[in-house]
């Protein structure tokens, strides 16, 4: 029978893979690759994700990587925007195409406007336009609307998003900058073609960043189905475990699995942190009782508080004129030691996020 991994053992393994047991001394580029990308539905969560994981991280380090085209913002896993290395963008975008294709058939907002339309022809026209210059979503829809008058321009732009590997180009995602996303194709922006689909390699990368994990966990991370076939091919090269509910877990043979009693310092995780979103069974870090307090009905994921490796609260920064206030909302009483550690982390986070403001920290 496979070795049992308790919930606490899974927690410590996950924290180690996600650079949350101790801050890592690695470059921002290496961290983005190691973590399997960072959730980036909003422009700035990746900066908070690296701040809490890396020694001495500064926003300009990631901004420069975006400007240098070493990392890109692109729709990938689960059909959501991620910030990944250029190589991962080219390798993984073909693998998630089934998500995008399925959305074109079932999207309640756009699908009714696509009836009878040759979507491949729309995508070809969109690629031709994007080969000439970058477009915002509204601009691309309007340009396509000239060829297909009477069609909803937002739906035409949605076709391009679904069938083309579109990256969001700067200044989108640059620290302190704002504005609507503008798009280029990955091939044009990165000067390289998409890679041949390799789901086996993608799942090995998932285990490196998030293992040990079940097939259902991997499917929740990727947004793909039938990954059991992939894990069966990989089984001879992997180790298997079982969790407290008897579920089979896969892992890389030499991956770190720390002692369950390894200390886990209190941490402030940024909004949309990928550790919360990358498992079907999130109880290794998030109790079911707190799930609705962290993930809203419309899919927003709040900044969270880790205490002893588990989510025990949330945080938010508000700005009122010259004062930035960070409020920690506790889900249960915290010890004086943990509160002091979180207050120290909150001070550092305000220095990082709001360096020009007067700072206030509150616990409720």
N, C-alpha and C positions, 0 to 999 in steps of 0.2 A: 504494500500500500504506500502511496505517496506520503512524503513528510508533511505534517500539519504545520501551517503558518497561522498563528493567532492574529487577531485584528491588530494588536499592538506591534507584532512583528512586521505585518504588512505596512503599517503606518511608518515605522522607522525605515524600512526599505524604500518606501515612496519618498520620504523626506530626503533621504540620502541622494536618490536619483535626481530629485528636483532642487538640489543645492540648498536645502533648508535646514540641515543639521548644523551647518557652519557656513559662513560666507566663503565663497570660492575665490581663489586668486587666479582668474582666467580672463581673457579678453571678452569683450561683449560679443564679438563674432563667434568665438568658440562656445560661449554660453548659449547663444541662439541655436547653434547647431546641436549642442549637447541636449538641450531641452526639447528638441523636436519642434522648435518654433514657439512663438508666443501668441496667445489669443489677442486679436487686434481689432475687434469690432468697433471700438472707439480709438481715436488717435494715440492716446497717451498711456493706456495700461501697460504696454510693453516696457516703458521706462520704469514704472513702479515695480514690475516684475523683476527687472534686472537690479534695481536699487536694493531690493530686499535679499538678493542672492549673491551679489558680487562685492568684493572689497573695493571701496573707493570709486564706485561707478558714478559717472557724471553724464548728464543728458547729451552733451555734445558728442560723446563717444558713439552713441547709437545714431544720432542725427547724421553724423558723417558717414556711417555705414550705408544709410539710406541714400545719401547724396552720391556716394561712390558706387551705388548699385550692387553692393556686396550682399545686402539684404533687401527684400521687397515685401510689400503688403499685397496679398493676393487671396482670393477666395479658394479655400482648400477644404480641410476636414470639416464635416458636418455642413458644408455649404456656407461657412462663415469666414470672415476675413482673418487671416493669420499673418504674422510677420515671421518670415523664414529666410534662410540663406538662399542665394540665387540658385545654387545647385539643387536644393530641396524643392524650390518652386518648379523648376523644370522637370524634376523627377516625379513629383507627387501630383501635379495638376492633371496629367492624363488619367491617373488612377481614380480621381474623384469625379470624373466626367459623368458617370452614371447618376450621381446626386444631382448634377446640374440639368441633365437631360430629363430626369424624372420631374424636376421642378417645373420645367416648361409645360408638362402635361397636366400638372395638378395645382399650380399656383392660383389661388382663388382670385388674386388681384389682376393678374396679367393673362392667364390662359384663355379666358373668354374672348379676348381681343385678338387672339392668334388663330382663330378658326379659319381653315382654308388657306393659310399662309404657308409658303415655302420657307421655313425657318432657316434652312441651309443657305438659301439665296440671300436672306437678310444678313446672316453671319458673314457671308462672302463680301457683301457690300460694306459692312461695318469694318472688316479687316482692311479693305482697300482704303477706306477713309482714314483709319488709324495708322496706316503705313505712311500717310502724308503728314499728319500732325496729331497731337494729343487732344482729346475731347473730354469735357465733363459729361455726365450722364444726360443732362438736359440738352446739351449741344449735339450729342450723338443721336439722341432720339429725334431732334428736329431735323438733322441732316438726313436721317433715314426716312423721315416722314415726307420729304420731298419726292422720294422714289415710291413710297406707298401712302399716298394721301388718303385721309379718312381713317387710317389706323391710329390707335392710341400711341403717341410717341414714346410714352414710358414703357409700353409693352415691347416696342421695337428695340429700345435700348436694353431691355431685360433679355431679349434673345441674344444680343451681342454678349452680355455678361454670362449667359448660360453656355454658349457654344465657343467662346473665345477665351484664352487664358489672359485675362486683363489684370494688369498690375496698377495700383494706385501710385502715381508719380509724385515727387515733391512739388510743392511744399507740404502735401498731405503727410502727416506722421512726423513732421519735423517739430521738435520741442518748441513750444511757444508760438507756433504758426497756426493759422486757421484757414478756412476756405473749403469750398466744395471739392470732392475728389475729382481728379482728372486722370484719364486712363491712357495706357499704351498697351500693346500686346507684349507678352513676356519675351517673345522671340525678338521683337524690335528693340525693346528696352535693354535686354541682356545680351543681344548679339549672338544668341545661340539657339538651336532648335530644342523643342521638348524632347525628353528622353523616352526610351521605350518603357512601357509599363512594367514594373517589377514589384508586385505586391509582397513577395517574400522579403525583399530587402526593406520595404517600408515597415513590415511588422517587426523585424529585428530592431529597427530604430525605435519603434514604439516601446518595445520591451526594455531597451536601454534607458529610455527616459522615464518610463512609468511602471515597469514590471516590479514584482510578479503580477500577472494579470490573466484574466480568463478571456476566452474568445468573445464573450459578450462585452467585456470591458473594451477590448480592441475595436469591436464594431461600434460601440458608443463613441469612442474617440474619433474614429475615421468617418462615421456616418455611412459605412458600407455594410453589406450583408455577405453571407457565404464565406466568411473568413475562416470558418472551421476547416475548409479545404486547404487553406494556406498553412494553418498550424499543423495539420496532419502531415504535410510535406516537410515541415520544419521539425517535427517531433523528434527524429533521431538526434538532432543537434542541440536540443533544448533539455532543461531540467523541468520536471513537473512536481507540483505540490498540490495540496488541497487546503481550502480555508475552513473556518469553523462550521460552515454550512455544507461542507462536502463538495463544493465546487472545485473543478480542476483549474489549476493555475499554471501558466507557462512562464519560464524565465530563461535568460541567458545563463549558461553554466557558471561563468566566472563573475557574474554581476554581484555587486555588494549587497549583502543582506545583514545589516548590523544587529548586534545584540538588542533584543526588545527593550532592555533597560537603559539603552543609550540616552543621555539627556537630550532634550529638544528645547532650545531656548524659545521664549515668546517671540512672535514675529507679526508684522503687519503685512498682509498680502494685498496686492493691488486689486482693483476691480477686474472682473473677467479672468481671474487667474486660472491658467489651464489645468492646474492640479485638481480643481474642483470639477471640471467639465470633462475629464478624460476617462471616466469609469462608468459602467452600468451600475455597479455597487459602490456608492461613494462613502459608505460608512467607515472606510479606513481613515477618512479625514473629516467627514461631515455627518453628524448624527441626523437621522431622518426627522427628528423633532425640530431641528433648526433649519431644515432645507428651505422652507417657504420664507424664512427671515433673511435668507442670503440670496436666493434666486427668485426674482419677481415673476408675475404671470406673463409679462411680455418679454421674458428672457434676459433681463438685466441682472448682472451678477455684481453684488456690492463688494467693496473692500472689506476684508475679513481679518479677524484676530485669531492667531494660532497660539494656544496655550497647551504645553505638553503634547504638541503635535496635532491637536485637534482644534477645529474651529469652535471658538467659545464667545464670539462677538463679532461686531462689524464696526467699521470706522468710516468717517466722511469728513471732508474738509470744506468749509464754507468761507467765503471772503466777503467782508463788509468793510468797504473803504480800505483803510490801511491795516486792518486786523484780519488775520487768517486763523480760524478756529478749527481744531481737529477734535471731533467728538467720538469717543469710544463708547459704544453701546454694548454692555455686557449681557450675555444670555444667562449667566449664573454668577454668583459672587466669586470674585478672584481674590487670591491671597495678596497680602501686602507686598511680598517679594515679586509676584507676577505683575502687579499693578505698577510697581516702581520700574520694572524692566520695560513695560509697555510705554510708560511715560517717557522714558529715555529714548525709546524707538520713535515715539511720536515727535519728540523734539528734533531728532535727526531727520525725520520725514518732512517736517515743516521747513527745516533749513534747506532741504533738497527741492521741495515743490514750491515754496513761497518765500524765497530768500529776502525779498524786499519788504516784507510785511512784519508787523508786530504779531507775535504768536500767542495763542491761548490754547490750552489743552483741558478737556473736560471728560470725566467718566460718568456715565449714567447707567 
